[in-house]
Amino acid sequence: MLGLSPTPLTSLIRRASPNTALSHFQSQFLHFKPQPFSSTTTAKMASDLNWTKKTFTLNTGAKIPAVGLGTWQSSPGQVREAVKAALQQGYRHIDTALAYGNEKEVGDGIRDSGVPREEIWVTTKLDNTWHHIVEEGITSSLKSLGLDYVDLYLMHWPSSTDPKDLKKHLPDWDFLKTWQEMQKLPASGRVKNIGVSNFAIKNLETLLNDPSCKIVPAVNQIELHPNCPSPKLIDYCKQKGIHCTAYSCMGSTGSPLYQNETLLKLAADKGKSVQVVLLKWGLQRGTSVIPKSVTPKRIEANFQLDGWELTAEEIEKISSMPERFKVCGDAWLPVRVFFGDDE
Ligand SMILES: NC(=O)c1ccc[n+]([C@@H]2O[C@H](COP(=O)([O-])OP(=O)(O)OC[C@H]3O[C@@H](n4cnc5c(N)ncnc54)[C@H](OP(=O)(O)O)[C@@H]3O)[C@@H](O)[C@H]2O)c1
């Protein structure tokens, strides 16, 4: 079978050396001056603090729920219950991928939840070894999910990998051709929005400047957490009207962020968990977040996002953390996709 097994985490993890440069994003907050609240601002803010119901409007006009459930490394034996628990808890956005090998169980979890399909945002992704057969890719995903359509279909990586040899790039294909095929999908009604994932500025420039690009990606799903903040990439996407979704938004499996002293102290002072502080940091930067858990108690805990926010000073403190690491590197791919141009 082509690309159906999840990529082993160990092959993706790359810890980078610290970089103490003050990012553009961090510097935005240095000049923040708190304003006194009037009663109308207070009333407005109360509804603004309803983060679990918040959506971001994409360049297509569609509204993507700000908080979703991630399912990478959620095994078929666990993910059905996790998706059901999340939807019953109030999550309205589920993120999966053909490469995760769990689309069937994700679909089962959606049906088990009893939540109407039209209330749920489902994202899935085209696998690298399926770039030259996009139609087959989406047909396979919809069949596995047991759905008529997905809300968002992403090109998982800008790498058209040879299915016969994962170390090789297809000689006669590239992500521009893949995008040409993906652009045909919204007209079919089986895909509501199309986007990309793991696109650095360099590859976005290549895509957007090519005459064959008729649809600007609605979303770029990228790794984002305080040790991989990518402010330049976020700014670039914003300028181009591309919404960013933050993956590995809590630092992924075995996250070192859960033991980070700065975060532990800040979370304790606020009476919150480190996990929700990380999620709120992502949300307040204007990115959607897709925390993964297969543990019902954690799925519930990660959704405790309403009624509070981080102050500008707290955001600045988190944004100023100097350590850098990437969960998902590109060493396992036949082409480079990260160029250090994200901050
Ligand atoms: N587009 C891409 O290339 C790409 C790459 C990576 C990820 N993603 C997407 O982004 C999603 C999120 O990223 P991720 O899975 O890498 O990592 P993550 O959401 O940052 O972290 C998940 C890890 O944190 C644990 N966890 C969750 N809530 C917790 C809590 N309250 N307390 C303690 N531990 C907690 C989970 O354990 P348990 O599950 O055991 O509870 C799991 O080990 C993925 O699932 C996937 O949907 C996309």
The ligand as a MOL file (V3000), in Angstrom:
LIG
                    3D

  0  0  0     0  0            999 V3000
M  V30 BEGIN CTAB
M  V30 COUNTS 48 52 0 0 0
M  V30 BEGIN ATOM
M  V30 1 N 0.9450 18.7290 8.7040 0
M  V30 2 C 1.8990 18.0320 9.2930 0
M  V30 3 O 2.9250 17.6710 8.7050 0
M  V30 4 C 1.7350 17.6730 10.7390 0
M  V30 5 C 2.8430 17.2410 11.4820 0
M  V30 6 C 2.6630 16.9540 12.8290 0
M  V30 7 C 1.4190 17.0820 13.4000 0
M  V30 8 N 0.3370 17.4660 12.6480 0 CHG=1
M  V30 9 C -1.0330 17.5740 13.2190 0
M  V30 10 O -0.9550 18.3570 14.4000 0
M  V30 11 C -1.4730 17.5940 15.4970 0
M  V30 12 C -0.8280 18.0180 16.8030 0
M  V30 13 O 0.5680 17.8210 16.7900 0
M  V30 14 P 1.3040 16.6190 17.5490 0
M  V30 15 O 0.4450 15.4270 17.5850 0
M  V30 16 O 2.6400 16.5040 16.9260 0 CHG=-1
M  V30 17 O 1.5520 17.1460 19.0190 0
M  V30 18 P 0.8740 18.0100 20.1670 0
M  V30 19 O -0.5780 18.1520 19.9500 0
M  V30 20 O 1.7060 19.2220 20.3000 0
M  V30 21 O 1.1760 17.0920 21.4410 0
M  V30 22 C 0.6180 15.8210 21.5680 0
M  V30 23 C 1.2680 15.1090 22.7610 0
M  V30 24 O 0.9390 15.7670 23.9790 0
M  V30 25 C 0.2730 14.8470 24.8500 0
M  V30 26 N -0.7540 15.6190 25.5500 0
M  V30 27 C -1.8870 16.1510 25.0240 0
M  V30 28 N -2.5690 16.8430 25.9460 0
M  V30 29 C -1.8760 16.7360 27.0980 0
M  V30 30 C -2.0850 17.2160 28.4100 0
M  V30 31 N -3.1460 17.9730 28.7160 0
M  V30 32 N -1.1580 16.8960 29.3700 0
M  V30 33 C -0.0740 16.1480 29.0630 0
M  V30 34 N 0.1760 15.6620 27.8340 0
M  V30 35 C -0.7090 15.9620 26.8580 0
M  V30 36 C -0.2930 13.7680 23.9610 0
M  V30 37 O -0.4070 12.5510 24.6920 0
M  V30 38 P -1.6940 11.5520 24.6500 0
M  V30 39 O -2.1980 11.5000 23.2400 0
M  V30 40 O -1.0850 10.2770 25.0930 0
M  V30 41 O -2.6930 12.1010 25.6110 0
M  V30 42 C 0.7850 13.6840 22.8920 0
M  V30 43 O 1.8710 12.9050 23.3500 0
M  V30 44 C -1.1750 16.1610 15.0610 0
M  V30 45 O -1.8410 15.2000 15.8360 0
M  V30 46 C -1.6010 16.2150 13.6250 0
M  V30 47 O -3.0050 16.1700 13.4950 0
M  V30 48 C 0.4920 17.7840 11.3220 0
M  V30 END ATOM
M  V30 BEGIN BOND
M  V30 1 1 1 2
M  V30 2 2 2 3
M  V30 3 1 2 4
M  V30 4 1 4 5
M  V30 5 2 4 48
M  V30 6 2 5 6
M  V30 7 1 6 7
M  V30 8 2 7 8
M  V30 9 1 8 9
M  V30 10 1 8 48
M  V30 11 1 9 10
M  V30 12 1 9 46
M  V30 13 1 10 11
M  V30 14 1 11 12
M  V30 15 1 11 44
M  V30 16 1 12 13
M  V30 17 1 13 14
M  V30 18 2 14 15
M  V30 19 1 14 16
M  V30 20 1 14 17
M  V30 21 1 17 18
M  V30 22 2 18 19
M  V30 23 1 18 20
M  V30 24 1 18 21
M  V30 25 1 21 22
M  V30 26 1 22 23
M  V30 27 1 23 24
M  V30 28 1 23 42
M  V30 29 1 24 25
M  V30 30 1 25 26
M  V30 31 1 25 36
M  V30 32 1 26 27
M  V30 33 1 26 35
M  V30 34 2 27 28
M  V30 35 1 28 29
M  V30 36 1 29 30
M  V30 37 2 29 35
M  V30 38 1 30 31
M  V30 39 2 30 32
M  V30 40 1 32 33
M  V30 41 2 33 34
M  V30 42 1 34 35
M  V30 43 1 36 37
M  V30 44 1 36 42
M  V30 45 1 37 38
M  V30 46 2 38 39
M  V30 47 1 38 40
M  V30 48 1 38 41
M  V30 49 1 42 43
M  V30 50 1 44 45
M  V30 51 1 44 46
M  V30 52 1 46 47
M  V30 END BOND
M  V30 END CTAB
M  END
